[in-house]
Amino acid sequence: MATIRPMAVAGLFYPSKPQELRQEVQTLFSEVKKAPPFKAGNLKALIVPHAGIIYSGLTAAYGYRLLQEKTPAPQRIVLLGPSHHAWIEGLALSHYQSFASPLGSVPIDQAAIKKLEGFSQVSLAEATHTQEHSLEVQLPFLQMMLEKFSLIPFAVGEASPQAIAEILNVLWGGPETMILISSDLSHYLAYQAAKIKDAATIRNILDLRFLNEDNQACGAVPINGLIEIAKQRHLKPELIDYRNSGDTAGDKFRVVGYSSIAFYE
């Protein structure tokens, strides 16, 4: 069995050539004129989008630029994204030892995963990871911002906020550990309708109220898990950036919404 998860969407969601990918991500970071003001306290979690880099990359870059100000830099990323290609119950890990991008491979934190044995909401489900893009597209941004880090990647299906929060509590750690939720917002609404719907969704998140509509966010389930743990641990959310595909590389007739939202201890 292969130990490195191969890239599934290189050349589709982002460039497959390392130099071209580095240049594109660096260009996005340069468009963020400066890192957004850093709030007092530890940056513990981020919600970032996961569409093709030409569509959602700038919003993602706004979120990831916060890592420039984070001291110490994260050494372990707990990454949760929705499963787009397979229905699953709970949170799915994989047998892979590392995940690959054109910029290299990122090791999976096996010691942390060992701590999850016995939790019924966690399973090993290889098929859910094979084609999943919501996790993979975050790697180049992380690799450009962090010198060295490990990954705990979950494809998330049907799970309660409490079940997800229980796992996040186990993996919470200290400033060396950061939680990353991969999610887009509304899908395929007209431009103005999407802005209205997404504004309401973002307000829900900032008020730590659970999302309950299918088209609020494709990652609503992991977002709700983050909201639950944020309430338990008194995290403070802040909107870093919002736009949709009509603002970037798409038309305004059917758009997808994107946000970067930071959570501080």
Contacts in CASP RR format, 6 or more apart in sequence:
PFRMAT RR
TARGET T0000
AUTHOR 0000-0000-0000
METHOD contacts of the structure
MODEL  1
MATIRPMAVAGLFYPSKPQELRQEVQTLFSEVKKAPPFKAGNLKALIVPH
AGIIYSGLTAAYGYRLLQEKTPAPQRIVLLGPSHHAWIEGLALSHYQSFA
SPLGSVPIDQAAIKKLEGFSQVSLAEATHTQEHSLEVQLPFLQMMLEKFS
LIPFAVGEASPQAIAEILNVLWGGPETMILISSDLSHYLAYQAAKIKDAA
TIRNILDLRFLNEDNQACGAVPINGLIEIAKQRHLKPELIDYRNSGDTAG
DKFRVVGYSSIAFYE
1 95 0 8 1.000
2 96 0 8 1.000
3 96 0 8 1.000
3 97 0 8 1.000
3 98 0 8 1.000
4 96 0 8 1.000
4 97 0 8 1.000
4 98 0 8 1.000
4 99 0 8 1.000
4 100 0 8 1.000
4 105 0 8 1.000
5 94 0 8 1.000
5 96 0 8 1.000
5 98 0 8 1.000
5 99 0 8 1.000
5 100 0 8 1.000
5 129 0 8 1.000
6 100 0 8 1.000
7 16 0 8 1.000
7 100 0 8 1.000
7 101 0 8 1.000
7 102 0 8 1.000
7 136 0 8 1.000
8 130 0 8 1.000
8 131 0 8 1.000
8 132 0 8 1.000
8 133 0 8 1.000
8 136 0 8 1.000
9 133 0 8 1.000
9 136 0 8 1.000
9 137 0 8 1.000
10 16 0 8 1.000
10 101 0 8 1.000
10 102 0 8 1.000
12 52 0 8 1.000
13 51 0 8 1.000
13 52 0 8 1.000
13 53 0 8 1.000
13 133 0 8 1.000
13 136 0 8 1.000
13 137 0 8 1.000
14 21 0 8 1.000
14 24 0 8 1.000
14 52 0 8 1.000
14 53 0 8 1.000
14 102 0 8 1.000
14 137 0 8 1.000
14 140 0 8 1.000
15 21 0 8 1.000
15 24 0 8 1.000
15 53 0 8 1.000
15 102 0 8 1.000
16 102 0 8 1.000
17 102 0 8 1.000
18 102 0 8 1.000
18 103 0 8 1.000
18 104 0 8 1.000
21 101 0 8 1.000
21 102 0 8 1.000
21 103 0 8 1.000
21 140 0 8 1.000
22 103 0 8 1.000
22 144 0 8 1.000
24 53 0 8 1.000
25 53 0 8 1.000
25 61 0 8 1.000
25 140 0 8 1.000
25 141 0 8 1.000
25 144 0 8 1.000
26 144 0 8 1.000
28 53 0 8 1.000
28 57 0 8 1.000
28 58 0 8 1.000
28 60 0 8 1.000
28 61 0 8 1.000
29 61 0 8 1.000
29 64 0 8 1.000
29 65 0 8 1.000
29 144 0 8 1.000
31 58 0 8 1.000
31 61 0 8 1.000
32 58 0 8 1.000
32 61 0 8 1.000
32 62 0 8 1.000
32 65 0 8 1.000
35 65 0 8 1.000
35 66 0 8 1.000
35 68 0 8 1.000
35 69 0 8 1.000
36 62 0 8 1.000
36 63 0 8 1.000
36 65 0 8 1.000
36 66 0 8 1.000
36 240 0 8 1.000
36 241 0 8 1.000
38 66 0 8 1.000
38 69 0 8 1.000
38 70 0 8 1.000
39 236 0 8 1.000
39 238 0 8 1.000
39 262 0 8 1.000
39 264 0 8 1.000
40 264 0 8 1.000
41 264 0 8 1.000
41 265 0 8 1.000
42 70 0 8 1.000
42 174 0 8 1.000
42 175 0 8 1.000
42 264 0 8 1.000
42 265 0 8 1.000
43 66 0 8 1.000
43 67 0 8 1.000
43 69 0 8 1.000
43 70 0 8 1.000
43 178 0 8 1.000
43 262 0 8 1.000
43 263 0 8 1.000
43 264 0 8 1.000
44 178 0 8 1.000
44 179 0 8 1.000
44 235 0 8 1.000
44 263 0 8 1.000
44 264 0 8 1.000
44 265 0 8 1.000
45 178 0 8 1.000
45 179 0 8 1.000
45 180 0 8 1.000
45 181 0 8 1.000
45 226 0 8 1.000
45 230 0 8 1.000
45 235 0 8 1.000
45 262 0 8 1.000
45 263 0 8 1.000
46 63 0 8 1.000
46 64 0 8 1.000
46 66 0 8 1.000
46 178 0 8 1.000
46 179 0 8 1.000
46 180 0 8 1.000
46 181 0 8 1.000
46 260 0 8 1.000
46 261 0 8 1.000
46 262 0 8 1.000
46 263 0 8 1.000
47 181 0 8 1.000
47 182 0 8 1.000
47 183 0 8 1.000
47 205 0 8 1.000
47 223 0 8 1.000
47 226 0 8 1.000
47 259 0 8 1.000
47 260 0 8 1.000
47 261 0 8 1.000
48 59 0 8 1.000
48 60 0 8 1.000
48 63 0 8 1.000
48 64 0 8 1.000
48 138 0 8 1.000
48 141 0 8 1.000
48 180 0 8 1.000
48 181 0 8 1.000
48 182 0 8 1.000
48 183 0 8 1.000
48 260 0 8 1.000
49 56 0 8 1.000
49 57 0 8 1.000
49 59 0 8 1.000
49 60 0 8 1.000
49 182 0 8 1.000
49 183 0 8 1.000
49 184 0 8 1.000
49 185 0 8 1.000
49 257 0 8 1.000
49 258 0 8 1.000
49 259 0 8 1.000
49 260 0 8 1.000
50 56 0 8 1.000
50 60 0 8 1.000
50 81 0 8 1.000
50 133 0 8 1.000
50 134 0 8 1.000
50 137 0 8 1.000
50 138 0 8 1.000
50 182 0 8 1.000
50 183 0 8 1.000
50 184 0 8 1.000
51 57 0 8 1.000
51 137 0 8 1.000
51 184 0 8 1.000
51 245 0 8 1.000
51 256 0 8 1.000
51 258 0 8 1.000
52 137 0 8 1.000
53 60 0 8 1.000
53 137 0 8 1.000
54 248 0 8 1.000
54 249 0 8 1.000
55 245 0 8 1.000
55 248 0 8 1.000
55 249 0 8 1.000
55 250 0 8 1.000
55 256 0 8 1.000
55 258 0 8 1.000
56 184 0 8 1.000
56 245 0 8 1.000
56 248 0 8 1.000
56 256 0 8 1.000
56 257 0 8 1.000
56 258 0 8 1.000
57 248 0 8 1.000
57 258 0 8 1.000
58 241 0 8 1.000
58 243 0 8 1.000
58 248 0 8 1.000
59 241 0 8 1.000
59 242 0 8 1.000
59 243 0 8 1.000
59 258 0 8 1.000
59 259 0 8 1.000
59 260 0 8 1.000
60 138 0 8 1.000
60 141 0 8 1.000
60 258 0 8 1.000
60 260 0 8 1.000
61 141 0 8 1.000
62 240 0 8 1.000
62 241 0 8 1.000
62 260 0 8 1.000
63 240 0 8 1.000
63 241 0 8 1.000
63 260 0 8 1.000
63 262 0 8 1.000
64 141 0 8 1.000
64 142 0 8 1.000
64 144 0 8 1.000
64 145 0 8 1.000
64 260 0 8 1.000
65 145 0 8 1.000
66 240 0 8 1.000
66 262 0 8 1.000
67 73 0 8 1.000
67 74 0 8 1.000
67 145 0 8 1.000
67 146 0 8 1.000
68 145 0 8 1.000
70 175 0 8 1.000
70 178 0 8 1.000
72 175 0 8 1.000
72 176 0 8 1.000
73 146 0 8 1.000
73 147 0 8 1.000
73 149 0 8 1.000
74 146 0 8 1.000
74 149 0 8 1.000
74 175 0 8 1.000
74 176 0 8 1.000
74 177 0 8 1.000
74 178 0 8 1.000
75 146 0 8 1.000
75 148 0 8 1.000
75 149 0 8 1.000
75 150 0 8 1.000
75 176 0 8 1.000
75 177 0 8 1.000
76 109 0 8 1.000
76 112 0 8 1.000
76 149 0 8 1.000
76 150 0 8 1.000
76 151 0 8 1.000
76 152 0 8 1.000
76 176 0 8 1.000
76 177 0 8 1.000
76 178 0 8 1.000
77 142 0 8 1.000
77 149 0 8 1.000
77 150 0 8 1.000
77 151 0 8 1.000
77 152 0 8 1.000
77 177 0 8 1.000
77 178 0 8 1.000
77 179 0 8 1.000
77 180 0 8 1.000
78 152 0 8 1.000
78 154 0 8 1.000
78 168 0 8 1.000
78 171 0 8 1.000
78 177 0 8 1.000
78 178 0 8 1.000
78 179 0 8 1.000
78 180 0 8 1.000
79 135 0 8 1.000
79 138 0 8 1.000
79 151 0 8 1.000
79 152 0 8 1.000
79 153 0 8 1.000
79 154 0 8 1.000
79 180 0 8 1.000
79 182 0 8 1.000
80 91 0 8 1.000
80 154 0 8 1.000
80 156 0 8 1.000
80 164 0 8 1.000
80 179 0 8 1.000
80 180 0 8 1.000
80 181 0 8 1.000
80 182 0 8 1.000
80 222 0 8 1.000
80 226 0 8 1.000
81 132 0 8 1.000
81 134 0 8 1.000
81 135 0 8 1.000
81 154 0 8 1.000
81 155 0 8 1.000
81 156 0 8 1.000
81 181 0 8 1.000
81 182 0 8 1.000
81 183 0 8 1.000
81 219 0 8 1.000
81 222 0 8 1.000
82 134 0 8 1.000
82 155 0 8 1.000
82 156 0 8 1.000
82 157 0 8 1.000
82 182 0 8 1.000
82 183 0 8 1.000
82 218 0 8 1.000
82 219 0 8 1.000
82 220 0 8 1.000
82 221 0 8 1.000
82 222 0 8 1.000
83 92 0 8 1.000
83 128 0 8 1.000
83 132 0 8 1.000
83 134 0 8 1.000
83 155 0 8 1.000
83 156 0 8 1.000
83 157 0 8 1.000
84 131 0 8 1.000
84 132 0 8 1.000
84 133 0 8 1.000
84 134 0 8 1.000
84 218 0 8 1.000
85 128 0 8 1.000
85 130 0 8 1.000
85 131 0 8 1.000
85 132 0 8 1.000
86 125 0 8 1.000
86 127 0 8 1.000
86 128 0 8 1.000
86 155 0 8 1.000
87 157 0 8 1.000
87 158 0 8 1.000
88 123 0 8 1.000
88 125 0 8 1.000
88 128 0 8 1.000
88 155 0 8 1.000
88 156 0 8 1.000
88 157 0 8 1.000
88 158 0 8 1.000
89 121 0 8 1.000
89 123 0 8 1.000
89 157 0 8 1.000
89 158 0 8 1.000
89 159 0 8 1.000
90 121 0 8 1.000
90 122 0 8 1.000
90 123 0 8 1.000
90 156 0 8 1.000
90 157 0 8 1.000
90 158 0 8 1.000
90 159 0 8 1.000
90 163 0 8 1.000
91 121 0 8 1.000
91 122 0 8 1.000
91 123 0 8 1.000
91 154 0 8 1.000
91 155 0 8 1.000
91 156 0 8 1.000
91 157 0 8 1.000
91 159 0 8 1.000
91 163 0 8 1.000
91 164 0 8 1.000
91 167 0 8 1.000
92 122 0 8 1.000
92 123 0 8 1.000
92 124 0 8 1.000
92 125 0 8 1.000
92 128 0 8 1.000
92 129 0 8 1.000
92 154 0 8 1.000
92 155 0 8 1.000
92 156 0 8 1.000
92 157 0 8 1.000
93 113 0 8 1.000
93 116 0 8 1.000
93 122 0 8 1.000
93 123 0 8 1.000
93 124 0 8 1.000
93 125 0 8 1.000
93 152 0 8 1.000
93 153 0 8 1.000
93 154 0 8 1.000
94 124 0 8 1.000
94 125 0 8 1.000
94 126 0 8 1.000
94 128 0 8 1.000
94 129 0 8 1.000
94 153 0 8 1.000
95 124 0 8 1.000
95 126 0 8 1.000
96 108 0 8 1.000
96 129 0 8 1.000
97 107 0 8 1.000
97 108 0 8 1.000
97 110 0 8 1.000
98 105 0 8 1.000
98 106 0 8 1.000
98 107 0 8 1.000
98 108 0 8 1.000
98 151 0 8 1.000
99 105 0 8 1.000
99 106 0 8 1.000
99 108 0 8 1.000
99 135 0 8 1.000
99 136 0 8 1.000
99 139 0 8 1.000
99 151 0 8 1.000
99 153 0 8 1.000
100 106 0 8 1.000
100 139 0 8 1.000
101 136 0 8 1.000
101 139 0 8 1.000
101 140 0 8 1.000
101 143 0 8 1.000
102 140 0 8 1.000
103 139 0 8 1.000
103 140 0 8 1.000
103 143 0 8 1.000
103 144 0 8 1.000
104 143 0 8 1.000
106 139 0 8 1.000
106 142 0 8 1.000
106 143 0 8 1.000
106 149 0 8 1.000
106 150 0 8 1.000
106 151 0 8 1.000
107 150 0 8 1.000
107 151 0 8 1.000
108 150 0 8 1.000
108 151 0 8 1.000
108 152 0 8 1.000
108 153 0 8 1.000
109 150 0 8 1.000
109 151 0 8 1.000
109 152 0 8 1.000
112 150 0 8 1.000
112 152 0 8 1.000
112 171 0 8 1.000
113 152 0 8 1.000
115 170 0 8 1.000
115 171 0 8 1.000
116 122 0 8 1.000
116 167 0 8 1.000
116 170 0 8 1.000
116 171 0 8 1.000
119 166 0 8 1.000
119 167 0 8 1.000
119 170 0 8 1.000
121 159 0 8 1.000
121 163 0 8 1.000
121 164 0 8 1.000
121 166 0 8 1.000
121 167 0 8 1.000
122 154 0 8 1.000
122 167 0 8 1.000
125 155 0 8 1.000
128 155 0 8 1.000
129 135 0 8 1.000
129 153 0 8 1.000
129 155 0 8 1.000
132 155 0 8 1.000
134 155 0 8 1.000
134 182 0 8 1.000
134 183 0 8 1.000
134 218 0 8 1.000
134 219 0 8 1.000
135 153 0 8 1.000
135 155 0 8 1.000
135 182 0 8 1.000
137 182 0 8 1.000
138 180 0 8 1.000
138 182 0 8 1.000
142 149 0 8 1.000
142 180 0 8 1.000
152 171 0 8 1.000
154 167 0 8 1.000
154 222 0 8 1.000
156 164 0 8 1.000
156 219 0 8 1.000
156 221 0 8 1.000
156 222 0 8 1.000
157 221 0 8 1.000
158 221 0 8 1.000
159 221 0 8 1.000
159 225 0 8 1.000
161 210 0 8 1.000
161 224 0 8 1.000
161 225 0 8 1.000
161 227 0 8 1.000
161 228 0 8 1.000
162 225 0 8 1.000
162 228 0 8 1.000
164 221 0 8 1.000
164 222 0 8 1.000
164 224 0 8 1.000
164 225 0 8 1.000
164 226 0 8 1.000
164 228 0 8 1.000
164 229 0 8 1.000
165 225 0 8 1.000
165 228 0 8 1.000
165 229 0 8 1.000
165 232 0 8 1.000
168 179 0 8 1.000
168 225 0 8 1.000
168 226 0 8 1.000
168 229 0 8 1.000
169 229 0 8 1.000
169 232 0 8 1.000
171 177 0 8 1.000
172 233 0 8 1.000
179 226 0 8 1.000
179 229 0 8 1.000
179 263 0 8 1.000
181 219 0 8 1.000
181 222 0 8 1.000
181 223 0 8 1.000
181 226 0 8 1.000
182 219 0 8 1.000
182 222 0 8 1.000
183 217 0 8 1.000
183 218 0 8 1.000
183 219 0 8 1.000
183 220 0 8 1.000
183 222 0 8 1.000
183 223 0 8 1.000
184 217 0 8 1.000
184 218 0 8 1.000
184 219 0 8 1.000
184 256 0 8 1.000
184 257 0 8 1.000
184 258 0 8 1.000
185 194 0 8 1.000
185 197 0 8 1.000
185 198 0 8 1.000
185 201 0 8 1.000
185 202 0 8 1.000
185 216 0 8 1.000
185 217 0 8 1.000
185 244 0 8 1.000
185 256 0 8 1.000
185 257 0 8 1.000
185 258 0 8 1.000
185 259 0 8 1.000
186 194 0 8 1.000
186 197 0 8 1.000
186 198 0 8 1.000
186 201 0 8 1.000
186 215 0 8 1.000
186 216 0 8 1.000
186 217 0 8 1.000
186 244 0 8 1.000
186 255 0 8 1.000
186 256 0 8 1.000
186 257 0 8 1.000
187 215 0 8 1.000
187 218 0 8 1.000
187 256 0 8 1.000
187 257 0 8 1.000
188 254 0 8 1.000
188 255 0 8 1.000
188 256 0 8 1.000
189 197 0 8 1.000
189 215 0 8 1.000
189 254 0 8 1.000
189 255 0 8 1.000
190 252 0 8 1.000
190 253 0 8 1.000
190 254 0 8 1.000
190 255 0 8 1.000
191 244 0 8 1.000
191 246 0 8 1.000
191 252 0 8 1.000
191 253 0 8 1.000
191 255 0 8 1.000
194 244 0 8 1.000
194 255 0 8 1.000
194 256 0 8 1.000
194 257 0 8 1.000
195 244 0 8 1.000
197 215 0 8 1.000
197 216 0 8 1.000
198 242 0 8 1.000
198 244 0 8 1.000
198 257 0 8 1.000
198 259 0 8 1.000
199 242 0 8 1.000
200 216 0 8 1.000
201 211 0 8 1.000
201 216 0 8 1.000
201 217 0 8 1.000
202 239 0 8 1.000
202 242 0 8 1.000
202 259 0 8 1.000
202 261 0 8 1.000
204 210 0 8 1.000
204 211 0 8 1.000
204 216 0 8 1.000
205 211 0 8 1.000
205 223 0 8 1.000
205 227 0 8 1.000
205 237 0 8 1.000
205 261 0 8 1.000
206 237 0 8 1.000
206 238 0 8 1.000
206 239 0 8 1.000
206 261 0 8 1.000
208 227 0 8 1.000
208 230 0 8 1.000
208 231 0 8 1.000
208 237 0 8 1.000
209 227 0 8 1.000
210 224 0 8 1.000
210 227 0 8 1.000
210 228 0 8 1.000
211 217 0 8 1.000
211 220 0 8 1.000
211 223 0 8 1.000
211 224 0 8 1.000
211 227 0 8 1.000
212 220 0 8 1.000
213 220 0 8 1.000
214 220 0 8 1.000
217 223 0 8 1.000
226 263 0 8 1.000
229 235 0 8 1.000
230 237 0 8 1.000
230 263 0 8 1.000
233 265 0 8 1.000
234 265 0 8 1.000
235 263 0 8 1.000
235 264 0 8 1.000
235 265 0 8 1.000
236 263 0 8 1.000
236 264 0 8 1.000
237 261 0 8 1.000
237 262 0 8 1.000
237 263 0 8 1.000
237 264 0 8 1.000
238 261 0 8 1.000
238 262 0 8 1.000
238 263 0 8 1.000
238 264 0 8 1.000
239 259 0 8 1.000
239 260 0 8 1.000
239 261 0 8 1.000
240 259 0 8 1.000
240 260 0 8 1.000
240 261 0 8 1.000
240 262 0 8 1.000
241 258 0 8 1.000
241 259 0 8 1.000
241 260 0 8 1.000
242 257 0 8 1.000
242 258 0 8 1.000
242 259 0 8 1.000
242 260 0 8 1.000
243 257 0 8 1.000
243 258 0 8 1.000
244 255 0 8 1.000
244 256 0 8 1.000
244 257 0 8 1.000
244 258 0 8 1.000
245 255 0 8 1.000
245 256 0 8 1.000
245 257 0 8 1.000
245 258 0 8 1.000
246 252 0 8 1.000
246 255 0 8 1.000
END
